[in-house]
Amino acid sequence: MSKSAIKLVIVFVAIGLGGLSALAQPAPEINSRQKNEVKKYLQRYAKARSDEEKEDAMIGLFRHGRGGLAFLESAPLKPDEQAAVEELKKVAPQRLGFDILKENKSVPLAPWSISYLKFGEICLVRKDDVFAGFVIEDSPEVATGKIKLTWWCQTGPAKKLDQAGGEKGELEIEGKKAEKPFKPNSGYDEYDFDFELGGTRHKLRFIGPAYFLFEPAPTWGFCFSGESKPGKLKNSDDSIVYVDARSDAVPRLTRQLQDYVYRIVPGAEPLNLSEAEKSQFAQYEAVQIFIRRQRRSSDLLVLIRFLEKNQIQFAEYHPDYIANFIREILPIDEDSLLISVGSAPSLEGNEYWEKGKWVRPKGKLIEKLRATFPEDY
């Protein structure tokens, strides 16, 4: 799959079950190589003499998602191929998860950051001409609801975070014990803190043992920088991407992606839980979804973990199906979908799907895991 196809942003609005004509958003464009592949698999499907041959052809064709089917609808086809397309359109919603997306079950708004802020890491916030940041100083008092912040604030043209002429200060804040913990039964008391920065109130939540969730003020963008020194951070740095936490897209993706993975991967079976029980027993689910934003770029990283390697039948085409489903809700880069298997307490202790097989993580993958999931180390 090409980089241009991978980076297409597909926003799902409404998908009908009767075929591609009911799609409200245009399908992603596929390149010439992919068009040739889709046409090849369509011809195989049209000529198939058994259900097994049809299934093999469908697997290859559906790897290109809606883009492949949309291409076939507009391509010049022979009568038997046109009939094959009509058959494929009937099974596409189930295979590609259109019916799951159409359900669009209500999910709570997620104002908190989906990544965890750690001690000593500068979080940046920006709005209009205000460029500011803060860092939470390491202290054992955090476990009793007290934190200390160092902050910087610049106003006007692009500047370094700690440039002369800006403001700098320290805050000591006492938090309030959270009424509804984010991580029940973690062994830590969670605390909520609010503080003023850039003339606006922002919020933090301590979730233990050394990590926080952040909720910026409405309409403010934020970014976890991955830096500890303010001199390395500039308002003009294009590698720093600010995002708004207030969206239902990420929690919806978490919920719907899990449903889709259970459907397409043989051997993966969900627990029989009520809605009220799901959050409490999520760590025991056979399929677990983790979504984070990466440092500085704020790109999404989606990690899917299967607990039992021997129970599932994971195949070479599954990552393409999963990536296509994700892009119906949110954009994701080719390298930002990680699929792992194993029940090791540390993510690094599990195996990851690479080039058609399960392997132990190393090199850049370990660096990405450690940077994006600091709470795991």
N, C-alpha and C positions, 0 to 999 in steps of 0.2 A: 504494500500500500504506500503511495507516494506521500511526501511531507505535505504537499498542497492539499491533498484529499484529507489527510489526517487533521489538519488545522481548521477545517471548515467548521463554522459555528452553526449548529442546527437548532433552532428553537422550536420545540414541539408545542403546538397550540391545540389542534383537534385532529384526531385520526379516526376515520370511519372504518368499519369492518368490511365494507363492500368492495374495497379496492383503493388504488392509489388516487383515483379522481376525487376522493373525499378529503385528501390531505390539504390543510389550509396553508401550509408553508411549502415553498419550492423545495424539491429534493436536492441534495448535494450533487454537484457535478462530478463525474468520474472521468479519469483520463483515458487516452486511447488504448493503452495496454489493458486497463481494467474493462473497457468496453469489449475488447476482443475476448477476454476471459469470460465475461457474462454471456456473450453470444455463443461461445464454445459450449458452455454448460447448458444453455438453453437447447442447443441442437442435440446434446446428449439426452436431455430430458425428453425431448420430443420423440427421439428414436428409441427410448428405453423400452425393454421388453419385460421387465420385472419391476416389482416394487423396490427391490434393493438397488437396481440401476437408477431408478428415479430418485431415490433417497440420496445416493452419491452425487447426482447432478445438482439436486437442490442445495446440498451442503455448500458446494462450490459457488453456486450462483448467489445464495443469500449472504455470502461473506462480504458482499459489497452493499448490503443494506438497501435502503430506499433508493439510493442513487442508481444501483444496478437495475432495479425494477422500473424506475422512471425512464431510464434509457431504453429499455425494451418496449415500453409503451409508445415511444416516439420513433423507434427504428423500423425500417422496412422489413417485414417478416413474411415468410411463407405461411400458408393457411395452417399447417400443422404446428408451426411455431407460435402463431397467434393463439391457437387453442391451448397450447402449453402455458402461455403467459396468463391466460384467464384462469387456468387451474392454479398456477402459482400465486396469483393475487388472492385466492381464497384461503390459502394456508399462510400467507405472509404475515398477517396480524399476529398469529400465534407464534410463529417461528421467530419473528423479529421483536415481539413484545409490544406491538402497537396497542393491543387490548389492555395491557397493564398500564401503559401511558395514558390511555383514554380514561381509565378509572379516576386518575388524578385525585386520589384520596386526600382529604385535608390533612395537613401537617402543621404543627405549631411553627410560628416564626422563630428564627434562630438569631437573636441579636448578638449572642456571644461569638467570639472568634472560634473557628473550628480547629485552629492550631493552638498549641500551648506556649505561652510566653514563659521564659525561664529567668531565674536570677541573673543579673548582669547583662541581659540582652536589651538593646535599645528598641523600643517600639516607637514608630513615627506616626504622627497624625498631621493631616493637612486639610485646610479649607480656604478657598479664595487666596488671599495673600499671606496667610498664617502658615508657617512651617514649624512644627514643634516635635519634641520627643521626650521620652522619659525612660528611666531604667530603675528596676526594683533592686535595691541593695540586699545582698544575702544577710540574713539574720535569723537566729533561732527563735526570735520573738514572733515570727510570722505564724507559727503553730498556735499561738495564743491570741491571734487577731490583731497584730501590730506590724506595720510595714513602714519602710523608709524609702522615699523616692528622690532621685535627683532628676531635674528637668531642665530643658532648654526651650526657648521660644524665639523665633525670628519673624519679623513682619516686613513685607516689602519684596523687592526683587530677589531673584535666586541667590541663596547664600549657603555657606556651611552651617551646620546645626549649631556649632559653638563659636560662630564668627563674632568678632568684637562688635559691640553695639546692640547685640541681642540681650535677651534676659536669661538668667539662670537662677535656680534656687533648689531648695530641699524641702521636702514635706515629710512629716511624721503623721501617720494616719492610723486611727483605731477603727477596726471593722466591726460589722455586725454579723452574728452567726446566721448563715443562710437558712431560710425556712425550708426550702426544697433543695437538698443537695444534688449537685450535678452527677456525682459518682457515689451512689448509695453504698453503704457497707464497705467503704474504702479504708476505714480505720482512722480517718482524719476528719476533724471538724472543718467545715467549709465556711469561709468568711467573705462578705461583700464589702468592698471599699469604693468610695467615690471621691473624686478629687477634681480640682479645677486646673485646666491647662489651656492656654490660648483663649481665655475668657469664657470657657464652656466646661460643664461638668462631664466627666467621663467615668467609667466604672471598671472595676477589676473584681475578679473572684479568685480567691485562693482555693485550690482543689487538692493540695497536698501531693507529694511531700515537699516539692520545691517548684511548683508550677502554677500558672494562673491562666484564666480566661480573661479576655478583654472585650469590653463593649464600648465602642466610641460613641460620642454624642451623635444624634441624628444628623445626617447630611455630611458628616466628616468621613474622610477616607483614612485608612490606616495601613501600616505595613510592618511586619516583623522583620527587622533588618538583618539579624544574624550577626550584628556588630556590637562591640562593647565600647568602642571609642567614638565620640561624637565627631571628631575631626575627619573621619572617613565618610561622613554622610553629607550629601549636598542636595539641595532642593531641585537642582537642575539635572540630577542623575536619572537618565531614562531607564536604567535597570531596576529602579525602585518603582514598583507598581502599587498604587493605593486601591483598596477595595472597600466596599461597604458590607458590613456584616449582616445587614437586615435583608434577608432573602429566604424564601421557602424552597429555593431550588436545591440547595445542598441536602436538607433533611428529606426532601421528596426523592432525590436521587438515592440516598441511603436506603430508603424504604423500598422503592420500586426496583432498584438494581438487585437487591437481595431476592426479591420475588422472581426476577427474571433468571438469575443464576440458578436458583433452585429448579426452575423449569428446564433449562437447557443442558445442565450437567447431570448425566445419569449417576445415580447413587447418592446424590445430595438430598437429604430429606430434612424439612424443617421440624422444629419441635412443635408439639400441639399446645400452643399457649394462647391465652386471651390477650387482648390488646394491653390490658393493665399489667400483665406479667412479662411482656416482651422486654422492657428495659431492665427489669430485675434479673432476668436469666439470659440476657443477650450473650454473655461470655460462653454459654454452653451451646449456642447455635452451631450447626455444622458449617454454615456459611456466614462469615463475619465481614462486614464492610467498614473500612476506615477511610475517611476523607480528610485531607489536610491541605493547607496552602503552604507552598514552599517559600523559604526565606527569600526576601528581596523581590523576586519576580511575582509572587502571589499566585503563580500557576497552581492549578489543582493537581494533587496527587491522589489517586484512588488505589487503595490496596485491598484486594480480596483475599481472604484467608480461608482455606478449607482445613478443618481440624483433622480429618482422617484420610490419609493418602490412599489406603487400600480400599476404601469404600466408594471412591468416585472414579469415573471414567473420563478423565480430562483429555480433550483432543486438540490437535494442532489448530483447528479452525475456531475454537471457542474464544480466544482473545479478540478476534475480529468481530465476532458477534457481540461480545460484551462492549467493546469500544464503540461500535455503532449505536448500541442502546444508550450508552452514556451520553453520546453527542446529540441525542434527541433532547436532552435536558440541559447539558452544560458542555462547553468545549473542553477537550482534553488532548494533550500532545501524545505522540506515540510512545515516548519514554516515560510517561507519567501514569501508566497503568501497570501496577505490580500485582502478580498473582502468586500466592504462596500456599504452602501446605505444611501442616504440622501444629502441634500443640505446645511447643516450647514457650516458656514464659516470655522470653525475649524474641522480638521479631527477627533479629539477626540469627537466631538459632534454628529457624525453619528453612525449608527449601523453596526455591523460586523457579517459575516456569521461564525457561529461556531456550529459544530455538528448538521447541518440540520436546523438551525434557525437563525434569526437575533437577536443579543444581543448588549447591550451597552458595550463599551470597559472598561476594568478594569485591574488592576495589571500589569503584564508583557507586555500586549499589549499596554497599555498607555505608559509605559516606552519606548517600541520600537518606537512608533509613535513620542514621544518627542525627542528621540535621533536621529532618522533618518530623521525627517522632522522638524528641528529646526525653519525653516522659518515660520512654521504654528503656532508658539506659541509666 
